[in-house]
Structure formats: structure tokens, C-alpha cells
Amino acid sequence: MLGTECMQVFLHAPQRWGQPRHTDEEVEGFVSQARAFGIGPNFAHARYVINLASADTSIRQRSIEALATCATWAERCRLDGVVLHVGSGRGQPLGEAERQVAGALQQLFHRGGAVPILLENSAGSGSTLGSQFNQIGALCDRLDRHPRLGMCLDTAHAFASGYDLRANDGLVQVLAEIERHVGLDRLRVIHANDSKVGLGRAVDRHENIRLGLLGSEALRRMLVHPALADLPWVLEVPGFDDKGPDEPNVRALKRLAGRRGF
């Protein structure tokens, strides 16, 4: 056992289209095992090929269908939200790209359902949206603050996009911007990652806990902050054996949070 207390899963291969294929027995087994081990809240990450900001109507519609499928499976698996990359405008004006995303999400919400869609801040590379919290807030406004709309905060992405979480006033700025533009009540999960790249480099490169340029003190300060301490923290690190989140990273994060015995 890794010692995890919550988790994030992919319901389908993240780099491909296609449909998830899980039997009723597999779904029930997942739900019962999570309940038996007290693991939760739990989340799905939408597949990476989804791009609701695409100017290509066929890609955007395919993305809507893929996200709708993910949301349906997330509800079947009793998950607490679907984490979604906002998308890439690929050269479109920012306002037009935001309009595409908002329109796509509106279509999704009109279909019904209840699972929250959690917009993840990006590292800011290329034409990706959502590197600044006011951009995520603008989407919330376009969608009339829909109750299913929430946010996922990625620590490495925030650092790479220019938020200096190493300084106390940098964390204060981040929390103030989220509250002003999105609302801290909509922040549902944190991706806990150190960063292979420096401040403002706008490159998405995650590092194991304590080994990156964001650093232990920044993560510790966030882990014990009253606004963040009770949220679920999910690791998206390469792992010490390059197989993803592992026990050493879980233990390191718990130590930074001040958990005894780690």
C-alpha cells in the first residue's frame, strides 16, 4: 500500500479517443474497495486529447462527447469531480477561445448530470488557456457561475506560469486571485507537484516532491494553510522509478504537512 488517502484516476487511456470499457462488476469493485479502505474523495482526469477551445468544429464536438462520456463514467464510479485542462486556442484571440470553451461546457451542462467539472490552471505554454486565475474566472462568468463548475489548482503549473509560491506574499496573491476571480469555495482539489522548471518558464514539467525548483518550503506553506489544508492533494509526479506517484512521494508530502510518523 502506498498510504494514499485520496486518488485521481484515468477512466480511459489519456492520449486516445475511444470509449472506456469497464464492466458493472469492475465498477462496483472499484467503488466498494475505495469505500472499504476509506480512500476519498476521488477524481477522474479527463483525457488529454480533449480541446474545448478548438476552432475546428469537429474536434470541439468530439471533445464534448468525450468529456460527457467521462462525466457519465465518473458518476458511475462515485467520483467527486472530473479534472479538465481548459484547452488551447491555437492562435485564436483569447476571447474567441474562451467563447468556444464556455459554449462547449454549456452544451455539456444542458445534458444533465451532477459530477463537477474542475478546470485546471495551466503552465501557460503556447496557446493554452487558464494559466492566470482571471482567465478561469472569466469562464465562470461566461457560464453564469454554474454550480457544477469548479477548479483544480496545480502547484507546478502555477509556479511555471509566474506565481512565486516560494514567497509568502506569492501564496497570498494566489489565494486572493482565486477568491476574487473564481471563489475559494470552487477549489476542490490540488495537484501537488514540484517543478523541473523555474519561475515563469511556462513549461509543464513535474518533479518529485522536494527535488524541484518550487521546493519543500513552498509546498509545506500551502499544505498547512487554513484555506488549503483540508482539501484533497493528488500527486502527479514522475516517481523515483519513473512509474508515477509512489510511496516515497506520499510520505514526503505527509511529512511536509506535519503528519506524525512520516
VMD Tcl script that draws the C-alpha trace (Angstrom):
set ca {
  {0.00 0.00 0.00}
  {1.20 3.50 -0.84}
  {-0.53 5.14 2.11}
  {-2.79 7.22 -0.12}
  {-6.00 8.70 1.27}
  {-7.49 10.05 -1.95}
  {-6.78 9.44 -5.62}
  {-7.17 10.55 -9.20}
  {-7.73 8.04 -11.99}
  {-7.99 7.96 -15.75}
  {-11.12 6.21 -16.95}
  {-9.61 5.72 -20.40}
  {-6.14 5.96 -21.98}
  {-5.46 9.70 -21.72}
  {-3.83 10.17 -25.12}
  {-6.56 8.41 -27.14}
  {-10.17 8.82 -28.13}
  {-12.47 5.81 -27.95}
  {-14.77 4.61 -25.19}
  {-13.98 3.29 -21.70}
  {-14.81 -0.41 -21.36}
  {-15.44 -1.31 -17.74}
  {-17.89 -3.96 -16.64}
  {-20.51 -3.38 -13.96}
  {-18.55 -5.77 -11.75}
  {-15.34 -3.75 -12.19}
  {-17.13 -0.51 -11.37}
  {-18.73 -1.98 -8.27}
  {-15.40 -3.48 -7.23}
  {-13.70 -0.09 -7.50}
  {-16.43 1.66 -5.52}
  {-16.53 -0.98 -2.78}
  {-12.73 -1.15 -2.43}
  {-12.40 2.63 -2.19}
  {-15.08 2.63 0.49}
  {-13.55 -0.31 2.36}
  {-10.11 1.32 2.54}
  {-11.51 4.77 3.31}
  {-9.97 6.34 0.21}
  {-11.61 9.53 -0.92}
  {-12.59 12.00 -2.18}
  {-11.57 10.64 -5.57}
  {-11.43 12.23 -9.00}
  {-11.12 11.44 -12.69}
  {-8.81 13.31 -15.01}
  {-10.30 13.90 -18.44}
  {-8.23 12.60 -21.32}
  {-5.57 14.92 -22.71}
  {-6.83 14.90 -26.30}
  {-9.93 16.90 -25.31}
  {-9.75 20.51 -26.52}
  {-12.93 22.50 -25.97}
  {-11.16 25.65 -27.23}
  {-10.52 24.24 -30.71}
  {-11.65 26.34 -33.66}
  {-12.27 23.07 -35.52}
  {-15.94 22.25 -35.01}
  {-15.43 18.50 -35.43}
  {-12.63 18.38 -32.82}
  {-14.64 20.51 -30.42}
  {-17.73 18.33 -30.78}
  {-15.68 15.17 -30.37}
  {-14.19 16.74 -27.24}
  {-17.65 17.48 -25.84}
  {-18.70 13.88 -26.41}
  {-15.52 12.57 -24.78}
  {-15.99 14.81 -21.76}
  {-19.64 13.82 -21.45}
  {-18.63 10.15 -21.53}
  {-16.00 10.78 -18.85}
  {-18.55 12.57 -16.66}
  {-21.01 9.70 -17.01}
  {-18.40 7.13 -16.03}
  {-17.24 9.33 -13.15}
  {-20.77 9.34 -11.77}
  {-20.99 5.56 -12.15}
  {-17.72 5.22 -10.23}
  {-18.94 7.61 -7.49}
  {-16.12 10.06 -8.19}
  {-16.18 13.60 -6.83}
  {-15.18 15.53 -9.94}
  {-13.59 15.47 -13.38}
  {-10.38 17.49 -13.74}
  {-10.18 19.17 -17.15}
  {-7.47 21.08 -18.99}
  {-9.13 24.28 -20.21}
  {-7.78 23.85 -23.74}
  {-5.67 25.55 -26.37}
  {-6.88 28.29 -28.68}
  {-4.09 27.53 -31.16}
  {-3.73 31.11 -32.35}
  {-7.29 32.30 -31.85}
  {-7.91 35.57 -29.99}
  {-8.29 34.85 -26.29}
  {-11.91 35.99 -26.16}
  {-12.88 33.71 -29.04}
  {-11.14 30.71 -27.49}
  {-12.90 31.38 -24.18}
  {-16.22 31.60 -26.02}
  {-15.59 28.16 -27.56}
  {-14.84 26.62 -24.14}
  {-17.84 28.23 -22.48}
  {-20.17 27.15 -25.27}
  {-18.88 23.58 -25.12}
  {-19.32 23.38 -21.36}
  {-22.80 24.86 -21.67}
  {-23.71 22.03 -24.05}
  {-22.38 19.52 -21.52}
  {-24.33 21.04 -18.63}
  {-27.55 21.10 -20.66}
  {-27.34 17.32 -20.93}
  {-27.79 16.99 -17.18}
  {-25.68 15.16 -14.65}
  {-24.18 16.21 -11.38}
  {-20.45 15.49 -11.28}
  {-18.40 18.72 -11.01}
  {-16.11 19.76 -13.86}
  {-12.90 21.13 -12.34}
  {-10.90 23.49 -14.55}
  {-7.16 23.06 -14.01}
  {-4.78 26.01 -14.23}
  {-2.15 25.55 -16.93}
  {1.59 26.25 -17.10}
  {0.96 28.81 -19.84}
  {2.84 27.21 -22.72}
  {1.85 28.09 -26.27}
  {-1.81 28.99 -26.70}
  {-3.08 27.08 -23.67}
  {-5.78 28.79 -21.66}
  {-6.10 29.06 -17.90}
  {-2.57 29.96 -16.80}
  {-3.94 33.01 -14.99}
  {-6.77 32.72 -12.50}
  {-8.66 35.62 -14.06}
  {-8.97 33.52 -17.23}
  {-10.62 30.71 -15.27}
  {-12.80 33.31 -13.58}
  {-13.83 34.70 -16.97}
  {-15.09 31.24 -17.95}
  {-17.05 31.01 -14.69}
  {-18.64 34.36 -15.53}
  {-19.49 33.28 -19.08}
  {-21.25 30.24 -17.60}
  {-23.16 32.30 -15.01}
  {-21.26 30.66 -12.16}
  {-22.78 27.27 -12.94}
  {-22.91 25.09 -9.79}
  {-21.11 22.19 -11.49}
  {-18.11 24.35 -12.33}
  {-15.09 24.13 -10.04}
  {-11.33 24.39 -10.08}
  {-8.22 22.26 -9.63}
  {-5.01 24.06 -8.58}
  {-1.76 22.59 -9.91}
  {1.24 23.82 -7.90}
  {3.85 23.23 -10.63}
  {1.67 24.90 -13.26}
  {1.10 27.95 -11.06}
  {4.86 28.29 -10.49}
  {5.68 27.84 -14.17}
  {3.09 30.46 -15.14}
  {4.66 33.09 -12.91}
  {3.12 32.75 -9.44}
  {6.03 32.67 -6.97}
  {4.70 30.26 -4.36}
  {8.14 30.21 -2.70}
  {7.32 33.56 -1.08}
  {4.56 34.02 1.46}
  {3.18 37.02 -0.42}
  {3.14 34.86 -3.56}
  {0.80 32.40 -1.87}
  {-1.28 35.30 -0.56}
  {-1.56 36.59 -4.14}
  {-2.63 33.20 -5.48}
  {-5.34 32.74 -2.86}
  {-6.55 36.32 -3.31}
  {-6.80 35.91 -7.08}
  {-8.62 32.60 -6.82}
  {-11.07 34.10 -4.33}
  {-11.63 37.22 -6.43}
  {-12.00 35.58 -9.83}
  {-13.22 32.04 -9.11}
  {-14.10 31.68 -5.44}
  {-12.19 29.53 -2.97}
  {-15.37 27.54 -2.44}
  {-14.98 26.22 -6.00}
  {-11.44 24.95 -5.35}
  {-11.97 21.20 -4.87}
  {-8.58 19.51 -5.34}
  {-4.87 20.35 -5.54}
  {-2.33 18.70 -7.81}
  {0.76 18.52 -5.57}
  {3.80 18.68 -7.80}
  {7.28 20.12 -7.58}
  {8.64 21.69 -10.77}
  {11.57 20.83 -13.02}
  {11.49 24.37 -14.46}
  {11.96 27.77 -12.91}
  {9.52 30.54 -12.13}
  {7.60 31.81 -15.14}
  {9.18 29.42 -17.65}
  {5.74 28.44 -18.98}
  {6.72 24.77 -19.39}
  {4.79 21.86 -17.88}
  {7.44 19.66 -16.24}
  {6.60 17.99 -12.94}
  {9.22 16.87 -10.43}
  {9.15 14.62 -7.37}
  {8.37 16.23 -4.03}
  {11.38 18.09 -2.52}
  {13.52 17.67 -5.66}
  {12.31 20.56 -7.80}
  {12.72 24.30 -8.13}
  {9.44 25.07 -6.37}
  {10.80 23.41 -3.25}
  {9.74 21.95 0.05}
  {9.06 25.16 1.93}
  {6.54 26.39 -0.64}
  {4.66 23.10 -0.54}
  {4.80 22.99 3.27}
  {3.37 26.50 3.49}
  {0.50 25.52 1.23}
  {-0.17 22.21 2.99}
  {-0.67 23.90 6.36}
  {-2.55 26.97 5.12}
  {-6.10 27.04 6.57}
  {-7.65 27.59 3.13}
  {-5.90 24.55 1.64}
  {-5.07 22.10 4.43}
  {-8.37 20.23 4.31}
  {-8.51 19.85 0.53}
  {-7.52 16.60 -1.19}
  {-3.94 16.71 -2.52}
  {-3.19 14.48 -5.51}
  {0.34 13.65 -6.69}
  {1.20 13.85 -10.40}
  {4.93 13.28 -10.04}
  {7.24 11.10 -12.17}
  {8.10 8.83 -9.21}
  {11.55 7.67 -8.21}
  {11.29 4.69 -10.55}
  {9.65 6.75 -13.33}
  {6.37 4.88 -12.87}
  {4.38 7.73 -11.40}
  {3.30 8.56 -7.83}
  {4.91 6.23 -5.30}
  {5.27 5.71 -1.57}
  {8.34 7.97 -1.13}
  {6.41 10.90 -2.62}
  {3.34 10.17 -0.49}
  {5.49 10.03 2.63}
  {7.36 13.22 1.70}
  {4.09 15.09 1.22}
  {2.73 13.86 4.55}
  {5.93 14.91 6.32}
  {5.65 18.41 4.85}
  {2.04 18.53 6.09}
  {3.29 17.81 9.60}
  {1.79 14.35 9.80}
  {3.42 12.38 12.61}
  {5.06 9.07 11.83}
  {6.37 10.12 8.44}
}
mol new
graphics top color blue
foreach p $ca { graphics top sphere $p radius 0.5 }
foreach p [lrange $ca 0 end-1] q [lrange $ca 1 end] { graphics top cylinder $p $q radius 0.2 }
display resetview
